[in-house]
């Protein structure tokens, strides 16, 4: 730390934030990570597509290892949520745990919030992989299973089409307005069954999902994917008038810089692929760009 505060404040302690913390600490920068708690990675029962872990690894284990690695190089990780962020001269001031924290640069790794279905026991069902949120991550494990996609618009239809890669037993449970679904012909062509039912007609029971469809008929599924969308956690950036895309995610350049000088972003808050490997790569780019920008500001030669 320099001048009584960090050089770089990282907001968010998920895979993006922790990767950036390790890079910046190894660049010998003073780093403070504000850990707002429970990043979405902690919901992962077992990840099989993270490079280097062929037998899988839990989300909690990923975060634990990444936290230990960042702290090994003297990054400081402090529990707490940044309540406000403001420009302060050529840097920033953040409100964290009742005090003002000043930093020369800020990296937002705040992620997104999933819109989980309003079902009793849904959190436990996600932990048991009965309810899933990312077919890119674990669609392979759905091979040959009876899969339901819970959606409210055409995003549900697109996810159902994606899951057909893995199973020929895919059903879209459309819980939104009738006119929000325009892909019925495409679903029929792909062999995806369509059930129109409100979410309160979907039940989580033991190790199965049941849905009440037309005519009072119950269907049973091995698992369900939620395609109800996410909300980017970008309020701090918007308070600084940073540019956002139509879906609310932050717009960044090739070095992960936002439209606000000195403010960077990485991970799910930036783009929609929502993958740990992508978050880590973006964080590495952002950390290197921050380090070089600070070197240049201090009069050092930069490649």
WOTATA-V263630 format. One line per field, one symbol per residue. ss: DSSP state (h for helix, s for strand, l for the rest). psi: psi as a letter, one per 40 degrees, with the letter a starting at -180 (. if undefined). burial: 1 if it has 24 or more other C-alpha atoms within 12 Angstrom, else 0. A space follows every 50 residues. Layout:
BEGIN
ss=???
psi=???
burial=???
END
This chain:
BEGIN
ss=lsllsllsssslllhhhhhhhhhhhhllllsssssllllhhhhlllslll llllllslhhhhhhhhhhhhhhlllssssllsssssssllssssssllss ssslsssslllssslllllllhhhhhhlllssllhhhhhhhhllllssss sllhhhhhhhhhhllllllssssslllhhhlllhhhhhhhllssssllhh hssssllssssslhhhlsssslsssssllsssllhhhhlllllsllllls llllllslllllsssllllllllllhhhhhhhhhhhhhhhhhhhhhhlll lll
psi=iifeiidhhhhhfadddddddddddeefihhhhhgeigiedeehdhheeh hegdeiiiddddddddddddddfeihhhhihhdihiigbeaihihhfeih hhidihhhfeaihigiighheddddddefdhiegdddeddeeheihhihh ieaedddddddddeddieghhhhheaideehefddddddefhihhhiide ehihhbfihihhaieehhihidihhhfeaihhgeddddeefihiideeih hiaeeehaehhehiiiadediedfiddddddddddddddddddddddeei hh.
burial=00001111111111111111111110111111111100111111111111 00000011100110011011101111110011011110001111010000 11111111111101011010011011001111111111101100111111 11111111111111101011111111000010110010010111111110 11110001111110000011111111111111111111010111000111 11001111011111111111110111111111111111111111000000 000
END
